[in-house]
Amino acid sequence: MTFSGEFLAFMGLALVAVIGGVLLLNLTKVMHMVVALVFTFVSIAGIYVLLSAEFVAAVQILIYSGAITIIMLFGIMLTKHNDESEPQAGKLRKVLLFLGVVGFAFAVYIGIYNFDIPQVPTALHENNTMQIGKALYSKWIIPFELVSVLLLVALVGSIILAKKDVKGADKQ
């Protein structure tokens, strides 16, 4: 079996994404968790590039690696943290969790392995950014604008809620 560069790039990016996700769940410091999350997001963007979805990769980096990560950091910094440690899970729970994850991975593998997709030549990757732009600003312009207004309302609402909490904390 020969390994192509595309296959090796995919395996490397997939490995970085999985390791980043595992580190995100196992690290204890918030900043380290955010860095692991960024590594996961950037490696997923690399996988999108391998799939000839450059626009989705750019959006992945801009939105997730940039904006969502910053919003998560602000959310963590603005919330109160009680340093109450959770009780450690028993070994039985860890074993059952591991068996569940392995079972799920096996079910996904069997589902993908037996899934036969006929290869059909397509031209989807040609000018995909232009095609997305035309669809977004012609057919989907109203939902696009409604989502932008909804996000703006959510931003203003979160600022108002954060200011109310600060005022309440000052009085105590």
C-alpha positions as MATLAB code, in Angstrom:
seq = 'MTFSGEFLAFMGLALVAVIGGVLLLNLTKVMHMVVALVFTFVSIAGIYVLLSAEFVAAVQILIYSGAITIIMLFGIMLTKHNDESEPQAGKLRKVLLFLGVVGFAFAVYIGIYNFDIPQVPTALHENNTMQIGKALYSKWIIPFELVSVLLLVALVGSIILAKKDVKGADKQ';
ca = [
       0.000    0.000    0.000;
       1.457    3.332   -1.028;
       0.771    6.446    0.956;
       0.099    9.620   -0.979;
       0.923   13.061    0.346;
      -2.766   13.838    0.642;
      -3.317   10.748    2.793;
      -0.366   11.595    5.041;
      -1.551   15.204    5.369;
      -5.042   14.007    6.283;
      -3.713   11.562    8.862;
      -1.479   14.241   10.395;
      -4.287   16.801   10.570;
      -6.737   14.229   11.925;
      -4.209   13.185   14.573;
      -3.693   16.828   15.635;
      -7.489   17.340   15.788;
      -8.029   14.253   17.945;
      -5.079   15.030   20.228;
      -6.313   18.619   20.595;
      -9.769   17.370   21.560;
      -8.384   14.909   24.089;
      -6.108   17.580   25.578;
      -9.047   19.974   25.750;
     -10.923   17.495   27.904;
      -7.981   16.520   30.109;
      -6.103   19.772   30.768;
      -6.880   21.735   33.912;
      -5.796   25.294   33.070;
      -8.252   27.278   30.977;
      -5.633   28.908   28.748;
      -4.125   25.519   27.921;
      -7.590   24.222   27.076;
      -8.201   27.149   24.718;
      -4.857   26.527   22.952;
      -5.795   22.866   22.494;
      -9.152   23.974   21.100;
      -7.430   26.316   18.629;
      -5.175   23.477   17.458;
      -8.279   21.353   16.888;
     -10.041   24.103   14.930;
      -7.012   24.874   12.748;
      -6.432   21.204   11.944;
     -10.084   20.840   10.942;
      -9.598   23.852    8.665;
      -6.652   22.013    7.119;
      -8.896   19.034    6.452;
     -11.340   21.372    4.720;
      -8.506   22.586    2.485;
      -7.740   18.975    1.582;
     -11.392   18.591    0.587;
     -11.128   21.653   -1.729;
     -13.396   23.725    0.497;
     -11.159   26.759    0.890;
     -13.992   29.115    1.824;
     -15.168   26.841    4.620;
     -11.558   26.538    5.833;
     -11.167   30.326    5.921;
     -14.462   30.700    7.775;
     -13.386   27.944   10.179;
     -10.211   29.840   11.027;
     -11.846   33.274   11.208;
     -14.969   32.308   13.118;
     -13.980   29.368   15.283;
     -10.265   29.808   15.843;
     -10.632   33.553   16.263;
     -14.019   34.779   17.343;
     -15.438   31.800   19.227;
     -12.198   31.274   21.135;
     -12.095   34.943   22.173;
     -15.755   34.856   23.196;
     -15.076   31.747   25.289;
     -12.157   33.495   26.999;
     -14.295   36.565   27.734;
     -17.042   34.349   29.082;
     -14.610   32.559   31.344;
     -13.078   35.812   32.549;
     -16.466   37.425   33.257;
     -17.926   34.531   35.235;
     -17.378   33.784   38.883;
     -15.438   30.645   39.646;
     -15.969   28.628   42.772;
     -12.999   26.393   43.383;
     -15.036   23.408   44.406;
     -13.408   20.240   43.178;
     -15.660   17.585   41.792;
     -15.385   14.142   43.312;
     -13.192   11.884   41.233;
     -15.000    9.277   39.167;
     -14.514    5.661   40.140;
     -12.598    3.142   38.056;
     -15.799    1.371   37.053;
     -17.194    4.569   35.573;
     -13.966    5.183   33.637;
     -13.971    1.624   32.274;
     -17.613    1.897   31.229;
     -16.937    5.238   29.570;
     -13.964    3.791   27.696;
     -16.025    0.788   26.545;
     -18.785    3.128   25.377;
     -16.326    5.229   23.360;
     -14.749    2.122   21.802;
     -18.200    0.731   20.993;
     -19.256    3.993   19.362;
     -16.012    4.155   17.368;
     -16.533    0.566   16.213;
     -20.131    1.304   15.165;
     -18.991    4.367   13.197;
     -16.202    2.344   11.570;
     -18.600   -0.431   10.529;
     -21.075    2.134    9.215;
     -18.433    3.898    7.135;
     -16.688    0.716    6.001;
     -19.871   -0.797    4.590;
     -21.131    2.470    3.071;
     -20.694    2.321   -0.680;
     -20.583    5.722   -2.360;
     -20.231    5.642   -6.130;
     -17.703    8.137   -7.435;
     -19.264   10.711   -9.725;
     -17.180   13.411  -11.386;
     -18.246   16.828  -10.171;
     -17.090   20.393  -10.570;
     -18.070   21.556   -7.087;
     -14.609   22.675   -6.104;
     -14.256   25.099   -9.007;
     -14.990   28.684   -7.930;
     -16.696   27.465   -4.774;
     -16.181   30.790   -2.991;
     -17.868   32.676   -5.828;
     -20.743   30.173   -5.881;
     -21.224   30.537   -2.117;
     -21.149   34.345   -2.393;
     -23.721   34.395   -5.177;
     -26.047   32.057   -3.268;
     -25.571   33.901    0.020;
     -26.233   37.379   -1.354;
     -29.018   36.479   -3.768;
     -31.118   33.500   -2.667;
     -30.285   33.579    1.071;
     -29.919   37.318    1.744;
     -32.923   37.607    4.115;
     -31.864   34.715    6.417;
     -28.281   36.048    6.312;
     -29.372   39.476    7.487;
     -31.730   38.017   10.111;
     -28.882   35.983   11.575;
     -26.659   39.071   11.704;
     -29.392   41.002   13.564;
     -29.905   38.049   15.939;
     -26.173   37.937   16.710;
     -26.130   41.685   17.319;
     -29.071   41.396   19.738;
     -27.297   38.545   21.554;
     -24.129   40.643   21.849;
     -26.002   43.664   23.243;
     -27.959   41.419   25.614;
     -24.799   39.793   26.951;
     -23.234   43.209   27.570;
     -26.359   44.359   29.448;
     -26.384   41.179   31.552;
     -22.667   41.526   32.317;
     -23.143   45.160   33.421;
     -26.040   44.185   35.723;
     -23.847   41.542   37.399;
     -21.038   44.063   37.883;
     -23.431   46.564   39.509;
     -24.788   43.859   41.797;
     -21.274   42.765   42.794;
     -20.300   46.367   43.656;
     -23.165   46.711   46.151;
     -22.115   43.629   48.131;
];
